């Protein structure tokens, strides 16, 4: 079994994946809010 040393793992791929996830969630929220505002304005 390999010896584990804390803090030596390369986390570059995980960081890029998380950054992409946060970007996707941010844009999704912006689009959803925009659709809700549009629906509120059209329904009036």
C-alpha positions in Angstrom: 0.0 0.0 0.0 1.3 3.5 -0.9 2.2 5.9 1.7 -0.2 8.9 1.9 1.3 12.3 2.5 -1.2 15.0 3.3 -1.2 18.0 0.9 0.7 16.4 -2.0 -2.3 15.5 -4.3 -2.7 17.5 -7.5 -6.1 19.1 -7.3 -6.0 21.1 -10.5 -8.6 19.0 -12.3 -11.0 19.1 -9.3 -10.6 22.9 -9.0 -11.4 23.4 -12.8 -14.4 21.2 -12.5 -15.7 23.1 -9.4 -15.1 26.4 -11.2 -17.1 25.2 -14.2 -19.9 24.0 -11.9 -20.1 27.4 -10.1 -20.1 29.2 -13.5 -22.9 26.9 -14.8 -25.0 27.5 -11.6 -24.5 31.2 -11.8 -25.6 31.4 -15.4 -28.6 29.1 -14.7 -29.7 31.4 -11.9 -29.4 34.5 -14.0 -31.4 32.9 -16.8 -34.1 31.6 -14.4 -34.5 35.1 -12.8 -34.7 36.6 -16.3 -37.4 34.2 -17.3 -39.4 34.9 -14.1 -39.1 38.7 -14.7 -40.2 38.3 -18.3 -43.2 36.1 -17.3 -44.2 38.7 -14.6 -44.1 41.5 -17.2 -46.0 39.6 -19.9 -48.7 38.4 -17.5 -49.6 41.9 -16.3 
